[in-house]
Amino acid sequence: MAGKLTDKVAIVTGASSGIGEATALALAAEGAKVVIAARRSDRLLALEARITAIGGKALSITTDVSDEAQVEALVNTTGAKFGRVDILINNAGVMLLGLIDNADTEDWRRMINLNVLGLMYATHKVLPLMKAQGVGHIVNISSVAGRIVNAGSGVYNASKWAVGAFSEALRKEVYQNNIRVTIIEPGLVATELPQHITHPTVREQMKNYYGSVKNLESEDIANAIVYAVTQPSHVNVNEILIRPIEQQA
Ligand SMILES: NC(=O)c1ccc[n+]([C@@H]2O[C@H](COP(=O)([O-])OP(=O)(O)OC[C@H]3O[C@@H](n4cnc5c(N)ncnc54)[C@H](OP(=O)(O)O)[C@@H]3O)[C@@H](O)[C@H]2O)c1
């Protein structure tokens, strides 16, 4: 399929739903070969079929992004199959909100292991390939929660602030290798993200909060990502903060 990303190879983590799914479709529609990764294989295979049906190219690789060995296999398989990785979309994430006191610390481990370490593993694994190619683009999905801290969101906030700090250090380390780094910071997007909150009361509160404004759609974020990765090669779009018009905080 011809487009602004023809011949480019992109890995999208967390592609089985929401923002990752929409982004994989949008990149494929611009001609990129997309490698789609997440844990739910059935959803990945369905997306692979949708991309193929619109004339695109996709390869699904079941991956738990919080597992370093699986992330290494994801990048190695992509390299072996397509010979390069031009774009990495570090999107997989969970938002397990709740107060710090009395928290289930397993929620903390899941957030840090995926939102922070998973993103770091994937970045670490693609860098040698991107450096050897002399070009690359890493897009890290943070959040408004990476800019504004709230009670009840301490560890999710910490995970997304970590994404911001890591991304800026990364940019300073790799810009001379012609590798671009972009942070995307969405506000409320209509996805299944809040449904995975383990605390029933907090889950209900977030359902009401999401229901109180007209949310962004995953495609709105995918459009911002496509914008960032299709700029001329001298342009490094470092940060995009994008809220629904009705969202104040
Ligand atoms: N929705 C919002 O309001 C919002 C706002 C700001 C930022 N974000 C960020 O946007 C990103 C995408 O979230 P979303 O809103 O699209 O939510 P989503 O629909 O729940 O998507 C999350 C994705 O992450 C994947 N994932 C979860 N655990 C994983 C693991 N251990 N290994 C691999 N993949 C895993 C899920 O797939 P599997 O379950 O199949 O593995 C799914 O594909 C997240 O980083 C989130 O923090 C979302």
The ligand as an ORCA input file, in Angstrom:
! r2SCAN-3c Opt
* xyz 0 1
  N      -7.415      5.863     27.379
  C      -6.955      6.950     27.951
  O      -7.736      7.771     28.479
  C      -5.470      7.206     27.997
  C      -5.046      8.482     28.380
  C      -3.689      8.741     28.458
  C      -2.771      7.762     28.138
  N      -3.205      6.527     27.759
  C      -2.186      5.498     27.481
  O      -2.422      4.932     26.219
  C      -1.848      3.631     26.174
  C      -2.843      2.676     25.534
  O      -3.967      2.551     26.352
  P      -5.471      2.491     25.805
  O      -6.175      3.662     26.343
  O      -5.475      2.228     24.356
  O      -6.003      1.247     26.652
  P      -6.348     -0.270     26.277
  O      -7.407     -0.317     25.235
  O      -6.583     -0.950     27.575
  O      -5.008     -0.779     25.611
  C      -3.902     -1.210     26.363
  C      -3.088     -2.147     25.500
  O      -1.947     -2.562     26.265
  C      -1.860     -3.967     26.147
  N      -1.218     -4.572     27.310
  C      -1.621     -4.587     28.617
  N      -0.772     -5.308     29.357
  C       0.192     -5.769     28.498
  C       1.348     -6.566     28.643
  N       1.739     -7.033     29.851
  N       2.077     -6.867     27.542
  C       1.711     -6.404     26.334
  N       0.647     -5.606     26.123
  C      -0.098     -5.300     27.213
  C      -3.283     -4.461     25.993
  O      -3.279     -5.727     25.314
  P      -3.372     -7.173     26.001
  O      -4.289     -7.066     27.169
  O      -3.899     -8.008     24.871
  O      -1.958     -7.545     26.349
  C      -3.852     -3.386     25.083
  O      -3.550     -3.696     23.743
  C      -1.444      3.290     27.597
  O      -0.052      3.458     27.752
  C      -2.192      4.323     28.435
  O      -1.537      4.605     29.656
  C      -4.524      6.235     27.665
*
